[in-house]
Amino acid sequence: MNMKSLLLFTGAMLLAAIPQVCAKDTWAPMASDVAFTLDLDKATSPSLVPVAADLPGAGDLFKEVKQSGVREKAELWYVLNIPVRVYALGLGRDAQGMRHNNAPAHYVRELKVTVYLLFNKPDPEEGSAKHYLVKKEITYVDIPMNDLSVSVDGREMGTATFNVAVFIPRSTASILTNTFKTPKLPIKKALVGYAVTATFKGQPCRDYTAPGNSKLGPGETRNSKIFEKSIQSKVSSSKWWKPDSPSRKSFEEPDVDIYSIAETPFAAFYSKYYPRVKLMSDSGVDGSSSSPSEPSADTPSGGDDSPAPKRTSKSGKRGTTPASSGSEDYDSSL
C-alpha cells in the first residue's frame, strides 16, 4: 500500500469513528433526574434464602476459638433480594454538540433506598398487632446504567435493573419467628410483603412506569408487593408503609436489626452483584438513619418518604423519582 492509499484509508477510518464518538457524547455522565420503581415482573415471590457465613479459610483461622450458643449447621444469615428498576436522565449533548437536559445518563451518583419488610407476628395476643414492620435504609453510589438507552415517549433514558439486598441475621430471624432452637428458621414463610422507595438529591423519586410494564395486581403498588392474599384484601393498593397510612398503625416495630451487604461478612464479594453501598465512614452518619421530616405530597423530585420510626421492644400497636404534582398517578412521566 503506497503512502497516498494509506492516508486515504486512515482518513476513512477516522471519519467512520466520528459518529461513534458523537453518540457517546450525547449521554450525560451523571443523572440529574431519576425514576425508581419495584420490578413487578420479577417480584413474583419473596427471594429470601439462607446464605453461608463460612468464608474460605475462616475455619483454619479460627480453629482454636468458638462462640458459645452457636449451633452446628445453623443458618446464620438470610438475604432478601428485591428487584428494582431505575431510569436516569441528565445534562448531555445532542449530535450537534448542544447541551440539553433530556439525555440518558451513564451513572446515578447517589440513591438512598428505604426498604420496609412486613412479617406475620407469631402467636399474636388478642387485641395486639398481628404484623411486624421492619425498616432499613441503604445508600447506593455510582449505579451504572446499561450500555443501551431505552426510548420512552420520544426520549432516550438510561436504565438499569438490580436487586436491593437486605441481610437478616439469625438473631433477628429468630425473634421475628419466635424460633430459637432449630438450625433452620421459617423466616421466608413469615415474610408477607415488602415496599421499597428511593430518594435522589434529598427528594422522593417518582415511581415512573414505562409503557408495557405489568399492570397492578391485588395488594400491589409501583413500590410494594403483598404476597399473602388475606392481607392483600386489607391493604388493597394503599401505601401501607407510610406513617399516615391507617394500616401502619396496626403494625408493631420490633427492636431488631437488618443490614446492607456492606455491614455483613460478605462485604468483600458483592461488587459483581449489587451497586456499591455508601458506608458509615463515607458520610459520617449511620446508614440506618433517616431524614428528620416527612416531605409533603407535592415535594419535587429526588428525600426520604418517611421519618425514622422509633424502635421499641414493647408489644402492641404503634402508631418516586422526583415527585411531579403530588398526584397518585403511578404512570407519571419523568
Disulfide bonds with the S-S distance in Angstrom:
none
